[in-house]
């Protein structure tokens, strides 16, 4: 190790001090590379934060969509149950239910809403 240090010192002083110029330029290059590395890492951290925020928003949106789909599923189940009951009433010959079912089918065919004001 001492031999390497002595050889390095000898090279610095040889050739009229050209070794010092090389050492200073190498140090400046290392300093520049260090600063660029830190800047790049900061940029990556910023991008990672933005990505995390976007993923969190997407997750919240997906949760909202899942809740809406679950709600729609429950409504469809209720409608299916209601139509089944109405169909059973029609099979038993209940004229009032038959009229309601016919009205629903007419409204569905016309594309108008079923809710009356």
C-alpha positions as CSV (number, residue, x, y, z in Angstrom):
1,X,0.0,0.0,0.0
2,X,2.8,2.4,0.9
3,X,4.5,1.5,-2.4
4,X,1.3,2.5,-4.3
5,X,1.1,5.8,-2.4
6,X,4.7,6.6,-3.1
7,X,4.3,5.8,-6.8
8,X,1.2,8.0,-7.0
9,X,3.0,10.9,-5.3
10,X,6.0,10.5,-7.7
11,X,3.6,10.5,-10.7
12,X,1.9,13.7,-9.4
13,X,5.2,15.5,-9.3
14,X,6.7,14.1,-12.5
15,X,6.3,15.7,-16.0
16,X,6.3,19.3,-14.7
17,X,3.2,18.9,-12.5
18,X,1.0,17.4,-15.2
19,X,-0.1,14.8,-12.7
20,X,-1.7,17.5,-10.5
21,X,-3.7,18.8,-13.5
22,X,-4.9,15.3,-14.2
23,X,-5.8,14.8,-10.5
24,X,-7.8,18.1,-10.4
25,X,-9.6,17.4,-13.6
26,X,-10.4,13.9,-12.4
27,X,-11.8,15.3,-9.1
28,X,-13.9,17.8,-11.0
29,X,-15.3,15.1,-13.2
30,X,-16.1,13.0,-10.1
31,X,-17.8,16.0,-8.5
32,X,-19.9,16.6,-11.7
33,X,-20.9,12.9,-11.9
34,X,-21.9,12.9,-8.3
35,X,-24.1,16.0,-8.7
36,X,-25.7,14.5,-11.8
37,X,-26.3,11.2,-10.0
38,X,-28.0,13.1,-7.1
39,X,-30.2,15.1,-9.6
40,X,-31.2,11.9,-11.4
41,X,-32.1,10.1,-8.2
42,X,-34.2,13.1,-7.1
43,X,-36.0,13.1,-10.5
44,X,-36.7,9.3,-10.1
45,X,-38.0,9.8,-6.6
46,X,-40.4,12.5,-8.0
47,X,-41.5,10.2,-10.7
48,X,-42.1,7.4,-8.2
49,X,-44.2,9.7,-6.1
50,X,-46.3,10.8,-9.0
51,X,-46.7,7.1,-10.0
52,X,-47.8,6.2,-6.5
53,X,-50.4,9.0,-6.5
54,X,-51.7,7.9,-9.8
55,X,-52.0,4.3,-8.6
56,X,-53.8,5.4,-5.5
57,X,-56.3,7.4,-7.6
58,X,-56.8,4.4,-9.9
59,X,-57.4,2.2,-6.9
60,X,-60.0,4.6,-5.5
61,X,-61.7,4.7,-8.9
62,X,-61.7,0.9,-9.1
63,X,-63.2,0.7,-5.7
64,X,-65.9,3.2,-6.6
65,X,-66.7,1.2,-9.8
66,X,-66.9,-2.0,-7.9
67,X,-69.3,-0.5,-5.4
68,X,-71.4,0.9,-8.3
69,X,-71.5,-2.5,-10.0
70,X,-72.4,-4.2,-6.7
71,X,-75.3,-1.7,-6.3
72,X,-76.4,-2.4,-9.9
73,X,-76.3,-6.1,-9.2
74,X,-78.5,-5.8,-6.2
75,X,-81.0,-3.7,-8.2
76,X,-81.0,-6.3,-11.0
77,X,-81.6,-9.1,-8.4
78,X,-84.5,-7.1,-6.9
79,X,-86.0,-6.5,-10.4
80,X,-85.5,-10.1,-11.3
81,X,-87.3,-11.2,-8.1
82,X,-90.2,-8.7,-8.8
83,X,-90.6,-9.9,-12.4
84,X,-90.6,-13.5,-11.1
85,X,-93.4,-12.7,-8.7
86,X,-95.3,-10.9,-11.4
87,X,-94.9,-13.8,-13.8
88,X,-96.2,-16.2,-11.1
89,X,-99.2,-13.9,-10.7
90,X,-99.8,-13.9,-14.4
91,X,-99.6,-17.7,-14.5
92,X,-102.3,-17.8,-11.7
93,X,-104.4,-15.5,-13.9
94,X,-104.3,-12.3,-11.9
95,X,-105.5,-9.7,-14.4
96,X,-104.1,-6.7,-12.5
97,X,-100.6,-8.1,-12.5
98,X,-100.9,-9.1,-16.2
99,X,-101.8,-5.5,-17.0
100,X,-98.8,-4.2,-15.0
101,X,-96.5,-6.6,-16.8
102,X,-97.9,-5.6,-20.2
103,X,-97.4,-1.9,-19.3
104,X,-93.8,-2.6,-18.3
105,X,-93.1,-4.4,-21.5
106,X,-94.7,-1.6,-23.5
107,X,-92.6,1.0,-21.8
108,X,-89.4,-1.1,-22.3
109,X,-90.3,-1.4,-26.0
110,X,-90.9,2.4,-26.3
111,X,-87.7,3.3,-24.4
112,X,-89.5,5.6,-22.0
113,X,-88.8,5.6,-18.3
114,X,-91.1,3.6,-16.1
115,X,-91.3,6.1,-13.3
116,X,-94.3,8.3,-13.3
117,X,-94.1,11.8,-11.9
